Amino acid sequence: MWRVVEDIGPQWPPGGGDGTGPGSTAGGVLGAALFTGEHQHTLDAKGRVILPARFRDRLASGLYVAPGQDRCVDVYPVGVFEKRVEHLRSLPREHGGARGYLRVFLAGAQQETPDGQGRVTLPSRLREYAGLERDLTVVGSDDKIEIWDRETWEAYRAAAEEAFATLDVPFDFGTGR
């Protein structure tokens, strides 16, 4: 269930197009937007979802939607998406897995700008990939947002919470060792 999360390199300074400019509540040690929380939403008949109000300011100037791991849709601030692509470009193209990941990720990605009500359109291919029909859960996930089918998220969360509750982490969070 738990995987090692890949290192996407150092973070960039606030205000660099990553959704952390003036007026943002983001920032912190790494300087990247921090998205947290779980929000229940619905998909409308036109394939749009309203972004949670607390995320809208950080995404108002634009975002990317892309296929996410575990059959969800990822929503990235533009700067975060660009950093992710920069990292993916650095992977060896001779490696079939890296090449395939880059292809699927970029083929499914689409740039969007939320409308005046904070809605973004999720392309039909991404909705199909993630099994999104009506009831959704929008999850803050560090520097991005994940959009899940509500039932799929609830099943995933239940298993993940059980693993989290019993996980023995051999890491001292106080000293970083």
Secondary structure as GFF3:
##gff-version 3
##sequence-region A 1 177
A	DSSP	beta_strand	38	42	.	.	.	ID=ss1
A	DSSP	beta_strand	48	50	.	.	.	ID=ss2
A	DSSP	alpha_helix	53	59	.	.	.	ID=ss3
A	DSSP	beta_strand	63	68	.	.	.	ID=ss4
A	DSSP	beta_strand	72	77	.	.	.	ID=ss5
A	DSSP	alpha_helix	78	89	.	.	.	ID=ss6
A	DSSP	alpha_helix	96	108	.	.	.	ID=ss7
A	DSSP	beta_strand	110	112	.	.	.	ID=ss8
A	DSSP	beta_strand	119	121	.	.	.	ID=ss9
A	DSSP	alpha_helix	124	130	.	.	.	ID=ss10
A	DSSP	beta_strand	135	141	.	.	.	ID=ss11
A	DSSP	beta_strand	144	149	.	.	.	ID=ss12
A	DSSP	alpha_helix	150	166	.	.	.	ID=ss13
###
